[in-house]
Amino acid sequence: MKGTFSQLHKGGGTNKTSDRRPVVLLNSMYQLLNYGINEWLKKNVEPANISELGQSGGRQGRCIGINMQKVHFIQQNAQRQGK
């Protein structure tokens, strides 16, 4: 995957870095491939309900945030127990 770093002007003055937002523009081939895979998964995997509950990334209405919170909680408990 290749991307191009760019800064988009948000408004205001043009000399301040706070008036710009950094973005990475991915190549279109990656975006097309990702779109195709997501469409196939939505059409074939979601209706069959065969994916693991923990598989949240890229799924409509879900995100990896909850999984990250679980990992953080487990790490904190392990540190408290000296593991």
C-alpha positions as CSV (number, residue, x, y, z in Angstrom):
1,M,0.0,0.0,0.0
2,K,1.4,3.4,-1.0
3,G,0.1,6.8,0.2
4,T,0.9,10.4,-0.4
5,F,1.1,12.7,2.6
6,S,-0.5,16.1,2.0
7,Q,-1.9,19.0,4.1
8,L,-5.3,20.4,3.4
9,H,-6.1,24.0,4.1
10,K,-9.0,24.2,6.7
11,G,-9.6,28.0,6.4
12,G,-8.2,31.0,8.1
13,G,-4.6,32.2,7.4
14,T,-2.3,30.2,5.3
15,N,0.9,30.6,7.3
16,K,-0.2,28.7,10.5
17,T,0.2,25.0,10.7
18,S,-3.0,24.9,12.8
19,D,-4.9,26.0,9.7
20,R,-3.9,22.8,7.9
21,R,-5.0,19.2,8.4
22,P,-2.6,16.4,7.5
23,V,-4.0,13.6,5.5
24,V,-2.7,10.5,3.7
25,L,-4.1,9.9,0.2
26,L,-4.0,6.2,-0.6
27,N,-3.6,4.9,-4.1
28,S,-6.8,4.1,-5.8
29,M,-6.0,0.4,-6.5
30,Y,-5.9,-0.3,-2.7
31,Q,-9.2,1.6,-2.2
32,L,-10.9,-0.4,-5.0
33,L,-9.6,-3.7,-3.7
34,N,-10.7,-2.8,-0.1
35,Y,-14.2,-1.8,-1.4
36,G,-14.6,-5.1,-3.3
37,I,-13.5,-7.2,-0.4
38,N,-15.9,-5.3,2.0
39,E,-18.8,-5.7,-0.5
40,W,-18.1,-9.5,-0.8
41,L,-18.0,-9.8,3.0
42,K,-21.2,-7.9,3.5
43,K,-23.0,-10.1,0.9
44,N,-21.6,-13.5,1.9
45,V,-20.3,-13.5,5.4
46,E,-22.6,-11.1,7.3
47,P,-25.9,-12.9,6.3
48,A,-24.5,-16.3,7.1
49,N,-23.3,-15.0,10.6
50,I,-20.1,-17.0,10.3
51,S,-17.6,-14.4,11.5
52,E,-16.2,-14.3,15.0
53,L,-17.8,-11.8,17.3
54,G,-14.4,-10.2,17.9
55,Q,-14.0,-9.4,14.2
56,S,-15.1,-5.8,14.2
57,G,-12.7,-3.9,11.9
58,G,-14.4,-2.8,8.7
59,R,-17.8,-4.2,9.6
60,Q,-20.7,-1.9,9.3
61,G,-21.9,-0.5,12.7
62,R,-18.9,-1.9,14.5
63,C,-15.4,-0.7,15.3
64,I,-12.3,-2.0,16.9
65,G,-12.6,0.4,19.8
66,I,-14.3,-2.1,22.1
67,N,-11.7,-4.8,21.4
68,M,-9.0,-2.3,22.2
69,Q,-10.7,-1.4,25.5
70,K,-10.8,-5.2,26.4
71,V,-7.1,-5.6,25.6
72,H,-6.3,-2.5,27.8
73,F,-8.4,-3.9,30.7
74,I,-6.6,-7.3,30.5
75,Q,-3.2,-5.6,30.4
76,Q,-4.0,-3.5,33.4
77,N,-5.2,-6.5,35.4
78,A,-2.1,-8.5,34.5
79,Q,0.1,-5.6,35.6
80,R,-1.7,-5.3,39.0
81,Q,-1.2,-9.1,39.5
82,G,2.5,-8.8,38.6
83,K,2.1,-11.0,35.5
